[in-house]
Each structure stands twice: as structure tokens, then as C-alpha cells.
């Protein structure tokens, strides 16, 4: 019995050690009972190949009150190619649950990364300075001031794998799944006539970092430098779309000319194999330039007919121009009246409960700010917004009130409660409509 009891105690001690080992994962939620926000770091692939694109995401978690980001510091990308994704105009948050506790989460930063060397690569150093609005309470009859905090994202380790050996000759960084094709706008033309040739690579993978092959034309073709355009699909975890290289050439001699198949070596990380993409070869036939100009000594019958009928055509053209001017004047007059009515509607306020919700009223303010001359006001920090307000023609009182009103709306919008879609108090709606009216006047005076 003594032996069994001792084994049982050792077993409990073993379980206790395991619990202590996993304490950091649990502490991440328990430390936020004081409503402090925190960041998480994640990547779409922690074991990519060299040259393979991955997506790095930083997510902010908070409770009732959404923090305001005043400044940020990007992480270190040593050993990586990095490109930041264009942020959304408005950062969206969603409800989530961590270890039974309710939070809201929002993706605040994303980078597309490509390892340029193999081995262990640490991504760390992403920080943000935040301003936390005070809760809805006072101390001794005085309102509490905002609190300033710094949040640091956890470090992330990426284990980059080297490409399989041997790497084929001509490999230029194409890692993914692609197809290659070459097109010509014409296959038969005359000497000196322009020829447009297009090389197009389509697929998903490292489109940002690969190199396209060069189009090789016969020596007798004079050509301009190629123009490269990139068309990418939005909201995709892996970069996908197409890269197009277009050049204009002019043949200088007649004959049949071969444009050989274009070659691109690519590595597919799913199959872990290299492959060679080949386009179809093209045959271009060039003939002599024929005499296209006719003698100008005697005009043709058709030209005489055009001269005879010139006056009726001119009269009809003048009549059409008059009608167009009349129609344009009518449209512009109606548009002016419509814009005037819209401005009056905006300042009059919205009637229904849903239109007077916090989200609708915030959108109304942001739209008015854009009309007043502030670009993308929803993406600005409070300090940037205050500076932008000083550059437009509005009163000092409006400059002071507007950031506070936006903060009050954010408290309602980002709260997990279900009251954020209810109608705002009439006093707050009236204040917002007055601010909108001032901004509209400012935009009209510019």
C-alpha cells in the first residue's frame, strides 16, 4: 500500500509539472481581466521553402472598449523579403471567446513574407502605443483621463527549408503553381508595322519576387523596352493573379520569323518538384510595304461627292451640338438641385432607429470629413485627425468636439453588448448633425 501511495503522489506531482509547463498559454487570458488589450502573432506556414510566400498576421484582442492606436513599430525582417498588405479603410472587429471569456478581435497588421535564406528566422519587435478611453465612471465627481499603454506582439519563429538539390539552371525565384503563355496581336504584317507581343504568367505564389523571362526577338526587329503590369486578386491568403510583360516591335525586313517558346523554371512546394513551363512558339510573317497612296492630282468621284454633301453634314453636326449643349445644361441643373437637397437631408438628421445607430452616425461623420478635404479619416490616429482638422476651415469648437464624439461612438460600436444598433440619444444625434453641417459648409467653401 505504501508503494501505491508513493506512486500516486508522484503521479500528482507529474500532473502539476505539466500544468506549470503550460501556464503561459493560460496566463495570456487571465492577465487581461483588467481589460488590457493584447496582441497575437500567427503565420500561414511556419516551415516554408526558401522563396515561398507566407502571410504574417497580427491580431489585437480587447474587451469592452476599443483602444486607439497612436503609433506602431514594425518588426525586424532579417533574412526575409517583406511587403505590408494595404490596410482596410475601417478595421473590423468580431466577437470571440478565449478560455471561456468574451473578447473582440481585429486584424491590425499583415505582411507578405518570402524567406531569402534557409534556417531558423525570428520575427519580433512589433509594438504599438495605444490610448484606452476611461470606463463610464467618475472619481470624486471628476471624469477619468485616458490611459496610455504599450503592447508588444509575441515573437514568431519561421523554419525556412532549402530548395531540393540540384536547382535547375534558369530558376529565377518562381515558387508556386503557374502557367506561361505568349500572344501576338497579329501574325502577318508589313515592314515597319507595329507588332504587340505579350508574355503572361498566371497562378498563385511568389508573384512579387520572381523574375519573368525576356522575350527574344529576331535581330531585324526594332523594339521598345517591355512594360510590366501586375493584376492580383484581393483578399487571398496566397498572392494570386497574373504578371504581364508587353513590348512593341517593328520588323525591318521581310520573311518568316520564329519567336521561340519562352521558358520559365518553377518550384511547386506542394509536390516539392521543379518543372519547366514552356509557351507555344510563334511564326511571324513579314511582307514588303505596298504602295498605299494614290495620285493626288485628280480627286476621285467619292471625294467630289463628299465635297458636295459637306454643307448638309455641317448643318446636321451643328444641330446635334446644340442639342447636346441643351441636354448637358439640363443634367447639370438637376444635379445641382439634387446636391442641394442631399446637403439639406444630411443636416436634417435621420429619422429611423437603424439610421441613428452608432455605426450609421459614425459613417455619416467620416463621409463629411472626406467631403471637407480629409482623406481616409477612418484610418487616422487621433493625433493625425487633430492635425488634419487644423488644416481645414472649421471652428475651434468643432475641432475640439469631433474627436470626443468619435470616441463615444467607438465605445458603443466595439462593445460586445447588443445595444450598439439601438437609436442614439436625441442630444447626441443633434450634436453629430451640427458637426456634419459645419463640415459640409467647410467643404463647400473650398
FIVOKOL-574416 format. One line per 8 residues: their letters; for each residue x negated, z negated, y negated of N, C-alpha, C. Coordinates in pm, whole numbers. Each point is the difference from the previous one (the first is absolute). Layout:
N
a	X/Z/Y/X/Z/Y/X/Z/Y  ...
//
This chain:
446
xxxxxxxx	-83/0/121/83/0/-121/-86/0/-126  -117/-74/10/-89/-5/-117/-53/141/-32  -33/70/108/-52/136/-22/104/90/-64  125/-6/46/107/83/-58/24/-36/-145  -5/-130/-32/21/-42/-139/-111/53/-90  -123/-8/51/-113/52/-81/13/149/-22  40/74/104/20/145/-15/108/29/-103  105/-80/0/110/22/-94/-47/-21/-144
xxxxxxxx	-84/-104/-20/-52/-25/-135/-92/114/-44  -83/49/93/-87/113/-35/84/124/-35  110/18/71/88/114/-26/61/-10/-140  45/-122/-40/55/-19/-133/-107/23/-107  -124/-48/29/-108/23/-94/-30/149/-16  7/76/109/-21/146/-4/106/69/-85  128/-42/16/108/58/-81/-20/-32/-148  -48/-124/-29/-23/-39/-138/-109/86/-64
xxxxxxxx	-106/29/76/-107/85/-52/50/142/-28  85/52/88/58/134/-25/84/-1/-127  79/-106/-20/83/-9/-120/-86/-5/-126  -111/-77/7/-90/-6/-116/-65/135/-26  -31/75/106/-62/132/-15/91/97/-74  130/-11/21/95/91/-64/58/-58/-129  -54/-110/-50/53/-63/-120/1/93/-121  -104/85/-29/3/84/-120/121/92/-6
xxxxxxxx	44/57/111/116/90/-2/125/-75/-40  11/-127/39/119/-78/-35/-9/-52/-142  -123/-36/-43/-19/-55/-133/37/100/-108  -15/128/25/31/101/-101/141/-12/-52  94/-46/82/138/-18/-47/21/-140/-54  -59/-103/64/26/-136/-43/-60/-29/-136  -109/66/-37/-63/-22/-129/86/52/-115  101/78/30/81/60/-106/133/-71/-19
xxxxxxxx	9/-123/47/123/-75/-23/16/-35/-147  -110/7/-79/9/-24/-143/29/129/-76  49/101/72/43/128/-59/-116/84/-51  -122/-26/40/-111/84/-41/-1/129/81  -14/115/-64/-6/127/75/-134/15/71  -5/92/97/-124/27/72/-4/147/40  -121/49/33/-23/140/36/-37/12/146  34/115/60/-47/35/133/-68/137/-5
xxxxxxxx	-95/21/91/-71/128/11/29/61/136  28/130/2/27/68/127/-49/143/-8  -28/58/116/-46/138/7/68/70/116  18/130/-13/68/77/105/-84/14/125  -132/-22/-10/-89/16/116/-129/-78/-28  -31/-97/83/-122/-79/-19/-119/58/75  22/104/83/-109/61/77/0/152/-18  -12/50/-123/1/145/-21/-136/62/34
xxxxxxxx	1/131/15/-125/74/12/-56/25/-140  -130/26/-5/-60/40/-127/67/130/-46  47/1/-123/70/116/-54/150/-3/19  52/-100/71/144/-8/25/67/-83/-108  108/52/-57/69/-69/-108/87/-113/53  0/-114/-73/89/-113/30/63/-46/-129  104/-83/10/74/-49/-116/-17/-151/-10  -51/-48/-114/-16/-143/-29/113/-44/-91
xxxxxxxx	67/-111/35/116/-46/-74/-16/-147/-36  27/-33/-126/6/-139/-46/145/-33/-33  51/-108/61/140/-40/-16/6/-139/-63  84/-15/-100/20/-127/-69/127/-67/51  -12/-129/34/114/-79/46/28/-110/-102  126/-21/-31/39/-104/-95/140/-50/36  42/-105/-68/132/-58/30/101/43/-105  54/-96/-76/111/31/-89/-42/83/-122
xxxxxxxx	-117/-31/-57/-39/60/-127/-111/101/24  17/119/-51/-102/104/16/-111/-20/-101  -127/-4/45/-110/-15/-96/-25/129/-76  -56/-15/-120/-38/115/-82/-150/21/12  -40/120/42/-142/30/19/-60/36/-136  -95/-80/-46/-62/26/-130/-129/79/12  -74/-16/111/-123/77/20/-33/2/148  -83/98/39/-38/15/141/-148/35/8
xxxxxxxx	-58/-30/115/-137/40/32/1/66/136  -44/127/5/2/74/125/-106/-51/96  22/20/130/-98/-46/98/-124/88/3  -101/-45/74/-123/77/20/21/98/115  -46/125/-19/18/103/101/-134/56/46  -98/-85/20/-130/46/47/12/56/141  -51/123/18/11/67/130/129/75/19  83/11/-107/132/64/10/21/94/-117
xxxxxxxx	69/111/26/60/80/-107/138/-57/-25  38/-17/-126/128/-66/-30/72/75/-110  131/6/11/87/57/-103/127/-83/-6  33/-49/-120/120/-82/-16/124/87/-3  104/-42/71/128/69/-6/63/-20/-138  68/101/-47/69/-12/-129/111/-103/15  -1/-107/-82/103/-104/16/137/51/-40  101/-62/61/138/34/-37/29/-48/-141
xxxxxxxx	98/64/-61/39/-39/-136/51/-144/-1  77/-36/100/49/-137/13/-44/-53/136  -60/-120/1/-42/-62/125/123/-62/65  33/46/120/118/-48/70/-36/-119/89  89/-96/8/-20/-115/89/115/-7/100  -31/-57/115/100/-15/106/-2/-143/51  110/-43/58/6/-133/59/-68/2/135  -72/-108/31/-68/-13/127/-6/-147/39
xxxxxxxx	-31/-26/125/-7/-136/52/-135/-19/68  -71/-107/-37/-128/-35/60/11/-142/54  -14/-15/133/8/-129/66/125/-76/-41  112/72/-6/128/-61/-30/27/-23/-147  -92/34/-90/19/-21/-143/25/135/-68  87/-2/-101/41/122/-69/-96/32/-115  -43/126/-5/-86/50/-107/52/138/-42  -58/47/-110/13/141/-36/-140/60/2
xxxxxxxx	-10/124/44/-130/67/10/4/132/-76  -115/37/-56/-11/125/-75/-140/57/20  -8/129/30/-129/68/10/-52/25/-141  -113/-64/-35/-52/8/-136/-117/97/-13  -66/35/110/-116/89/-11/-25/67/135  -33/130/-3/-35/73/121/-117/94/-29  -91/8/97/-115/89/-10/-8/84/127  -40/127/-16/-34/85/114/-152/-8/17
xxxxxxxx	-44/-42/118/-141/-22/27/-49/95/107  -126/42/-12/-66/83/101/-139/-58/23  -30/-51/120/-135/-50/26/-102/113/-6  -112/-26/-67/-107/100/-8/-123/-45/80  13/-113/68/-106/-48/88/64/-81/112  -68/-9/113/52/-76/113/-44/-146/-10  70/-87/76/-33/-141/2/109/-85/-62  -29/-129/-18/96/-94/-57/-3/9/-152
xxxxxxxx	113/22/-61/13/13/-146/101/-103/-47  -39/-85/-94/88/-104/-54/55/45/-134  132/-6/-14/68/30/-127/50/-132/-56  -52/-42/-113/38/-128/-58/-12/7/-151  54/-103/-65/-15/-12/-144/120/39/-82  113/37/65/118/34/-81/62/-128/-55  11/-7/-133/57/-118/-67/99/45/-104  90/-91/-33/92/26/-109/28/-129/-76
xxxxxxxx	10/14/-130/43/-109/-87/150/14/-22  72/-109/22/145/3/-8/51/-106/-97  115/28/-54/70/-96/-86/131/-36/70  19/-130/24/121/-47/65/94/-57/-106  120/57/-15/96/-59/-93/40/-139/48  35/-91/-90/39/-134/42/136/2/67  29/-97/86/134/-11/60/103/-36/-106  125/11/36/109/-27/-95/19/-150/-17
xxxxxxxx	-98/-65/-64/11/-144/-25/-85/-33/-123  25/-115/-59/-73/-46/-116/-57/-137/27  -102/-38/-75/-61/-132/10/9/-66/-137  77/-110/-8/16/-69/-128/65/85/-105  90/89/42/69/86/-95/-80/119/-45  -123/18/52/-84/113/-37/-10/99/116  -3/126/-34/-14/103/102/-143/2/53  -13/21/132/-132/6/62/-65/134/-33
xxxxxxxx	-132/2/-13/-72/123/-31/-37/74/128  -37/127/-15/-42/81/114/-130/-56/59  -17/21/130/-124/-40/67/-78/124/40  -133/-5/-15/-88/111/32/-77/-34/128  4/91/97/-68/-23/127/-77/126/39  -101/-18/86/-76/111/57/23/4/150  32/119/51/26/18/143/-105/95/56  -60/-38/111/-102/84/66/51/44/136
xxxxxxxx	-12/128/30/45/52/129/-104/-32/107  43/-21/123/-95/-26/109/-89/123/24  -123/-27/44/-91/109/34/47/72/126  -35/127/10/41/81/113/-123/68/59  -13/-4/132/-116/59/67/43/128/73  -71/109/-27/27/129/63/-120/34/89  28/33/125/-105/39/94/3/152/14  -88/68/-73/-2/147/-2/-82/52/119
xxxxxxxx	60/93/74/-67/57/118/-68/133/-34  -117/20/55/-73/127/-21/70/112/76  -11/123/-53/59/115/68/-76/29/129  69/51/101/-68/30/128/-112/102/-20  -105/-21/74/-112/95/-1/17/102/113  -46/123/-19/-62/52/-123/106/48/-99  -27/-17/-128/91/50/-104/-27/149/-18  102/86/15/-22/146/-8/-55/41/-137
xxxxxxxx	-76/108/0/-51/55/-125/116/55/-83  -3/-26/-126/107/48/-89/107/-103/-26  -9/-118/62/99/-104/-27/-16/-48/-144  112/-1/-76/-6/-34/-142/98/-109/-39  27/-92/93/81/-117/-34/148/11/30  44/104/71/142/15/32/34/-88/121  64/-115/-27/41/-92/106/152/-12/-6  67/49/104/146/0/3/51/113/84
xxxxxxxx	123/41/-27/66/109/75/36/110/-100  -66/117/9/13/104/-102/22/138/62  44/93/-86/7/142/34/-56/79/-117  -59/117/29/-68/80/-102/53/142/3  25/58/-118/47/139/-8/-48/64/-129  -13/135/5/-43/78/-115/101/112/-22  40/22/-125/97/104/-34/-55/85/-114  40/128/-3/-30/91/-109/131/55/-55
xxxxxxxx	8/14/-132/126/49/-58/22/148/29  -108/74/39/14/140/40/-117/37/89  24/94/91/-106/47/90/-48/140/-35  75/69/-86/-38/135/-44/2/3/-153  -111/40/-60/-7/4/-145/-104/102/-43  -8/24/-132/-93/98/-54/-119/-70/-64  -105/73/-22/-121/-55/-62/36/-62/-135  -47/-121/-25/25/-68/-127/130/-75/-5
xxxxxxxx	86/15/101/128/-72/1/-23/-143/47  64/-100/-63/-23/-140/38/59/-33/136  -74/-82/75/43/-46/132/-2/-153/-2  110/-61/40/10/-145/5/-12/-47/145  -99/-85/27/-23/-54/133/20/-151/-4  74/-53/99/33/-142/4/-40/-59/133  -83/-105/-4/-34/-78/118/75/-133/-9  78/-33/103/87/-119/-4/-24/-88/122
xxxxxxxx	-29/-128/-26/-16/-100/106/118/-96/-9  72/-15/112/121/-84/4/-15/-104/109  48/-121/-27/-2/-103/103/-1/-139/-58  -43/-98/82/-4/-140/-40/-136/-57/36  -59/-71/-96/-131/-58/24/-79/-12/-129  -129/21/8/-91/-23/-113/-1/120/-94  116/33/-57/9/114/-90/-77/-23/-131  -16/-127/-38/-69/-29/-126/-151/21/11
xxxxxxxx	-58/-19/118/-146/-4/12/-62/117/75  79/86/63/-58/112/75/-39/114/-93  -78/91/50/-41/120/-74/58/124/68  60/88/-80/54/125/53/-112/102/20  15/89/99/-100/108/14/13/100/-114  -109/68/-29/0/102/-105/42/135/57  83/72/-75/40/134/39/-117/97/-23  -40/70/104/-112/95/-9/57/143/-8
xxxxxxxx	-26/67/-113/50/135/-24/-115/100/7  32/127/21/-105/104/-1/-74/1/-134  -125/47/3/-83/0/-120/57/86/-111  77/104/35/53/90/-103/123/-58/-71  43/-118/37/115/-63/-65/-50/-93/-112  47/25/-120/-27/-92/-110/109/-107/0  -37/-127/-23/98/-107/16/-21/-111/-101  111/-71/-29/-4/-119/-84/-22/-123/87
xxxxxxxx	-44/-112/-56/-11/-124/78/139/-42/51  6/-54/120/131/-39/55/63/-116/-77  132/-3/-3/76/-110/-60/64/-81/113  -20/-132/-5/48/-87/107/119/-82/-48  107/-1/79/118/-81/-30/35/-84/123  48/-120/-26/36/-93/107/147/-39/-15  76/12/108/140/-39/1/19/-104/110  34/-123/-39/10/-111/95/142/-53/7
xxxxxxxx	37/-51/116/129/-63/18/-8/-144/-49  104/-43/-67/2/-137/-51/50/-97/107  -34/-128/-23/50/-110/84/-34/19/148  -118/50/29/-44/11/139/-121/-89/19  -5/-70/115/-110/-93/25/-133/74/10  0/116/64/-119/83/11/17/123/-91  -104/30/-78/9/113/-92/33/128/77  104/68/-41/42/124/66/45/100/-105
xxxxxxxx	-15/126/33/37/106/-93/-90/120/23  -46/62/-109/-81/121/13/-100/10/-116  -111/68/28/-99/35/-102/-12/152/1  9/61/-117/-3/145/-12/-114/43/-90  -80/95/48/-108/59/-80/34/147/-22  17/39/-125/41/136/-34/-106/66/-88  -37/122/35/-94/75/-85/53/141/-22  -38/57/-114/37/137/-37/-126/87/9
xxxxxxxx	11/113/71/-114/90/19/41/142/-37  -102/82/-35/22/141/-36/-97/86/80  50/84/91/-91/88/77/-59/107/-92  -129/32/23/-70/96/-85/-31/132/71  35/9/129/-25/125/74/109/17/105  19/125/44/105/26/97/-50/-23/143  97/-19/93/-34/-20/140/87/-108/62  -24/-26/129/67/-108/72/-96/-118/9
xxxxxxxx	46/-115/-46/-86/-118/-7/60/-114/83  -85/-69/72/43/-111/86/-29/-134/-70  103/-83/-6/-18/-139/-42/5/-84/127  -112/-54/43/-5/-66/131/87/-125/5  26/-46/122/76/-124/20/-76/-117/-62  73/-82/-74/-60/-119/-61/-4/-113/103  -104/-82/-7/-25/-102/102/-9/-139/-63  68/-97/62/-6/-139/-44/-7/-90/123
xxxxxxxx	-100/-88/4/-14/-97/109/71/-128/-40  89/-49/86/78/-122/-28/-10/-96/118  12/-129/-31/0/-104/103/138/-65/2  63/-4/119/132/-62/15/-19/-141/54  29/-105/-79/-22/-137/47/92/-40/114  114/68/17/91/-36/109/-56/46/135  -53/123/5/-58/50/125/-149/-31/10  -61/-43/-113/-144/-31/-7/-85/122/38
xxxxxxxx	44/116/-47/-73/122/31/-12/87/-124  -109/79/-3/-19/99/-105/68/130/42  45/75/-98/56/133/26/-36/91/-116  -1/131/26/-32/98/-103/125/78/-36  39/-9/-126/117/74/-49/-45/136/-49  71/104/40/-33/137/-39/123/68/-58  -17/64/-114/109/81/-57/-8/141/57  104/80/-23/-1/138/47/-85/86/-93
xxxxxxxx	-80/92/54/-77/92/-87/93/98/-70  -45/52/-114/80/94/-78/-78/130/-19  73/112/-4/-60/131/-30/60/51/-130  -84/24/-98/43/46/-131/-43/147/-17  97/86/-30/-27/143/-19/2/31/-149  -112/58/-50/-15/32/-142/-14/151/-14  82/59/-89/-5/144/-25/-41/26/-144  -30/131/-30/-39/38/-136/116/-21/-96
xxxxxxxx	-34/-30/-123/102/-9/-105/45/139/-39  130/30/12/52/134/-29/32/12/-148  2/124/-44/35/25/-138/147/-29/-20  27/-104/-79/139/-42/-19/53/40/-136  -91/38/-88/46/30/-136/33/149/-9  110/30/-60/44/139/-19/-36/45/-141  2/129/-18/-33/55/-131/97/-51/-104  -55/-40/-117/85/-53/-106/28/105/-107
xxxxxxxx	-41/126/27/20/101/-102/147/32/-19  78/-4/112/140/36/-9/83/-109/65  90/-60/-72/81/-106/59/97/56/103  30/-76/99/92/44/105/143/-9/-48  90/63/82/142/-5/-34/52/-142/0  -53/-82/91/48/-138/6/-34/-74/-128  -125/24/-52/-39/-64/-124/88/43/-115  36/134/-4/88/48/-104/135/-67/8
xxxxxxxx	48/-16/124/129/-65/17/-1/-142/-51  -116/-71/23/-10/-138/-47/1/-4/-152  -67/100/-65/0/3/-146/139/27/-55  73/87/69/134/33/-49/92/-121/10  -14/-77/109/90/-113/22/-53/-130/-59  -106/10/-81/-63/-122/-50/92/-76/-95  72/71/-89/83/-68/-99/114/-80/63  76/57/98/105/-83/63/-58/-122/70
xxxxxxxx	-116/15/61/-61/-115/68/-38/-108/-100  -54/43/-115/-38/-96/-103/121/-75/-53  109/74/-20/123/-64/-49/50/-104/100  -1/36/130/44/-96/103/-89/-122/6  -132/20/-16/-92/-114/5/25/-95/-115  24/54/-119/28/-85/-117/127/-81/24  104/65/57/126/-71/26/-23/-114/99  -81/25/104/-28/-104/99/-75/-117/-63
xxxxxxxx	-96/29/-89/-76/-106/-66/91/-87/-86  93/64/-72/94/-75/-84/85/-94/86  49/53/114/81/-84/89/-81/-117/56  -125/26/35/-85/-108/53/-23/-108/-105  -26/42/-126/-22/-99/-106/125/-84/-21  116/63/4/126/-73/-17/20/-101/113  -28/45/125/16/-90/114/-95/-117/-4  -126/25/-39/-98/-108/-7/40/-101/-107
xxxxxxxx	49/48/-115/44/-92/-105/113/-89/48  93/59/77/113/-78/53/-48/-108/98  -94/39/87/-53/-97/98/-74/-113/-68  -84/33/-100/-75/-104/-71/92/-95/-75  107/54/-59/96/-86/-71/69/-96/95  39/50/119/64/-88/99/-97/-104/53  -128/42/19/-101/-95/51/-23/-112/-100  -5/37/-131/-20/-102/-103/115/-100/0
xxxxxxxx	123/51/12/117/-89/3/-4/-89/123  -43/57/115/-8/-79/126/-105/-109/-11  -118/34/-62/-104/-102/-16/47/-113/-90  76/37/-107/52/-104/-89/95/-92/73  90/59/82/95/-82/77/-72/-88/100  -108/53/62/-75/-79/98/-65/-119/-65  -58/20/-120/-63/-112/-70/100/-107/-35  122/43/-42/104/-99/-31/43/-76/124
xxxxxxxx	9/72/114/38/-67/125/-105/-101/42  -128/34/-19/-108/-92/41/3/-128/-81  29/11/-130/0/-119/-84/128/-79/14  105/62/50/128/-70/15/1/-93/118  -93/20/99/-4/-88/118/85/55/111  -23/-44/122/72/46/117/108/-101/35  110/48/57/119/-83/18/9/-66/135  -34/73/107/25/-52/135/-102/-104/38
xxxxxxxx	32/-82/101/-91/-103/47/-129/60/53  9/106/79/-119/58/61/-92/60/-106  59/60/-109/-82/58/-104/-67/-106/-87  53/-121/-2/-60/-109/-76/-84/-92/87  -43/49/118/-87/-80/85/-140/0/-57  -84/-91/53/-137/-12/-51/-79/129/21  15/61/118/-73/122/27/38/114/-94  133/18/-24/46/107/-88/-48/-22/-144
xxxxxxxx	9/-126/-46/-39/-28/-137/-151/15/-20  -79/-36/103/-145/19/-10/-32/149/-8  65/80/85/-22/145/-4/38/57/-137  107/-55/-59/43/46/-132/-107/-29/-104  -61/-119/6/-107/-35/-93/-123/89/19  -39/23/127/-118/82/27/21/145/-48  122/51/19/30/136/-48/-10/8/-152  51/-104/-68/-9/-2/-146/-145/-10/-46
xxxxxxxx	-82/-76/72/-142/-11/-34/-70/136/12  34/75/106/-59/133/15/42/92/-114  127/-6/-42/46/84/-111/-67/-39/-131  -40/-129/-10/-66/-47/-121/-147/40/-4  -53/56/112/-137/48/-1/-97/-73/89  48/-92/86/-88/-74/91/10/63/138  -107/54/51/-1/67/130/-7/-102/113  87/19/103/2/-83/121/-4/-149/-34
xxxxxxxx	98/-52/-76/-5/-142/-37/11/-92/119  65/44/111/15/-86/116/-131/-27/71  -104/83/-25/-130/-19/66/-96/-83/-86  42/-39/-121/-90/-71/-90/4/-151/26  -115/-65/-16/-1/-146/1/61/-48/-131  27/-132/-7/62/-52/-122/-93/18/-122  -131/-18/20/-93/17/-110/-2/146/-46  1/93/97/1/142/-35/129/38/-71
xxxxxxxx	113/-59/44/129/30/-64/2/-52/-143  -52/-121/-23/-2/-55/-136/-83/87/-92  -113/49/51/-85/87/-82/71/132/-30  71/55/102/73/126/-22/113/-18/-100  66/-117/0/110/-24/-93/-49/-3/-144  -125/-42/-21/-54/-4/-134/-26/138/-57  -4/100/86/-32/136/-44/123/84/-31  119/-55/24/123/74/-33/70/-70/-115
xxxxxxxx	92/70/-60/65/-47/-123/120/-89/33  -27/-126/36/107/-96/24/-32/-130/-73  99/-86/-17/-17/-124/-74/-83/-100/81  -59/-97/-71/-75/-106/67/89/-82/91  123/-19/-39/93/-78/82/26/69/133  14/133/-3/21/75/124/-124/-7/89  -119/9/-61/-123/-10/78/-10/-135/71  47/-105/-66/-8/-135/59/104/-20/109
xxxxxxxx	121/48/-21/110/-27/94/-8/84/127  -47/123/-10/12/94/112/-74/-46/126  -128/-46/-5/-65/-47/124/72/-117/65  53/-93/-84/72/-113/57/127/42/72  70/100/-56/122/49/66/-35/66/134  -108/79/3/-41/63/126/-37/-105/104  -67/-108/-41/-35/-107/94/126/-65/57  101/-23/-86/125/-59/47/71/91/101
xxxxxxxx	-2/130/-26/62/94/94/-76/2/132  -134/-6/-4/-79/0/124/28/-123/85  23/-115/-65/32/-119/77/126/19/84  96/74/-57/125/26/73/-21/107/105  -73/109/-37/-16/114/91/-77/-39/124  -109/-75/-16/-89/-30/113/34/-131/69  110/-60/-36/42/-121/71/65/37/132  -28/-72/110/63/33/130/151/-25/1
xxxxxxxx	53/-71/-101/144/-30/0/80/128/-14  126/-8/35/87/118/-1/73/15/-133  -38/-76/-106/69/6/-128/-61/100/-96  -103/73/46/-69/89/-93/83/121/-39  107/32/75/84/116/-34/125/-41/-79  17/-133/-28/115/-43/-77/-21/32/-147  110/-8/-75/-5/36/-141/-76/-106/-79  -84/46/-94/-77/-91/-85/92/-65/-104
xxxxxxxx	-42/-114/-55/79/-62/-109/13/96/-117  115/-9/-69/26/93/-110/-104/-13/-111  -49/-123/-23/-100/-19/-104/-128/74/31  -42/-3/129/-122/70/39/19/150/-7  118/49/43/30/144/-8/-3/47/-145  57/-81/-91/1/36/-141/-143/8/-55  -85/-96/39/-139/2/-47/-72/124/50  21/35/130/-66/120/56/47/125/-72
xxxxxxxx	132/10/-27/53/118/-69/-57/11/-142  -21/-117/-65/-58/3/-133/-144/49/5  -75/-44/102/-138/47/15/-3/150/28  90/47/87/8/143/29/30/80/-125  91/-54/-83/36/69/-125/-122/13/-92  -80/-108/-10/-120/5/-83/-100/103/54  -15/4/133/-95/95/60/46/144/-21  131/23/10/53/136/-21/-24/45/-144
xxxxxx	20/-92/-94/-28/33/-140/-148/31/-21  -85/-76/70/-144/25/-11/-36/138/55  60/35/116/-27/132/56/52/112/-87  115/-20/-66/57/104/-86/-78/22/-127  -73/-105/-45/-77/14/-125/-137/59/21  -41/21/128/-132/56/29/-3/150/-21
//
